[in-house]
Amino acid sequence: MIASDYLQRGTLYRKLIHGPWSVFGRVYAARLSNEGLRRKCTWRSLSRLRELMDWHVGTGTIPRI
């Protein structure tokens, strides 16, 4: 399964695109899809993005969109 297949039904991706960092999540996911990564690598990359965004929220950083 490649990234585009995973993004159509991935729970983590849906959480990212409906949160406060949706713009970043969509752009990053599009980049992963263009690279043609497999499902596990896509999930891992999106998980790292979520962790980074959670860290920013935890440190009080305000999203600038």
C-alpha positions as CSV (number, residue, x, y, z in Angstrom):
1,M,0.0,0.0,0.0
2,I,1.4,3.4,-0.9
3,A,0.9,6.8,0.8
4,S,-2.1,7.9,-1.2
5,D,-4.0,4.7,-0.3
6,Y,-3.2,5.2,3.4
7,L,-4.2,8.9,3.3
8,Q,-7.7,8.0,2.0
9,R,-8.6,6.1,5.2
10,G,-5.9,6.8,7.8
11,T,-7.2,7.9,11.2
12,L,-4.0,9.8,12.0
13,Y,-4.2,11.8,8.8
14,R,-7.9,12.7,9.5
15,K,-7.0,13.9,13.0
16,L,-4.1,16.1,11.5
17,I,-6.2,17.7,8.8
18,H,-9.0,18.6,11.2
19,G,-6.8,20.1,13.9
20,P,-5.2,23.5,14.4
21,W,-2.3,22.5,12.2
22,S,-4.4,21.3,9.2
23,V,-2.5,23.4,6.6
24,F,0.8,21.8,7.6
25,G,-0.7,18.3,7.7
26,R,-2.1,18.6,4.2
27,V,1.0,20.0,2.7
28,Y,3.2,17.4,4.4
29,A,0.9,14.5,3.4
30,A,0.9,15.7,-0.2
31,R,4.7,15.7,-0.2
32,L,4.7,12.1,1.2
33,S,2.2,11.0,-1.4
34,N,4.3,12.5,-4.2
35,E,7.3,10.6,-2.9
36,G,5.4,7.4,-3.2
37,L,6.2,6.2,0.3
38,R,4.7,3.0,1.7
39,R,2.0,2.9,4.3
40,K,4.2,2.3,7.3
41,C,6.7,5.0,6.4
42,T,3.8,7.4,5.8
43,W,2.2,6.6,9.1
44,R,5.6,7.0,10.9
45,S,6.2,10.4,9.2
46,L,2.7,11.7,10.1
47,S,3.2,10.5,13.6
48,R,6.4,12.5,13.9
49,L,4.6,15.5,12.6
50,R,1.9,15.1,15.2
51,E,4.4,14.8,17.9
52,L,6.2,17.9,16.8
53,M,3.0,19.9,16.7
54,D,2.0,18.6,20.1
55,W,5.3,19.7,21.4
56,H,4.8,23.2,20.0
57,V,1.4,23.4,21.7
58,G,2.9,22.1,25.0
59,T,5.6,24.8,25.0
60,G,3.1,27.6,24.3
61,T,4.0,28.2,20.7
62,I,1.1,29.8,18.8
63,P,0.5,28.4,15.2
64,R,1.2,31.0,12.6
65,I,-0.7,30.2,9.4
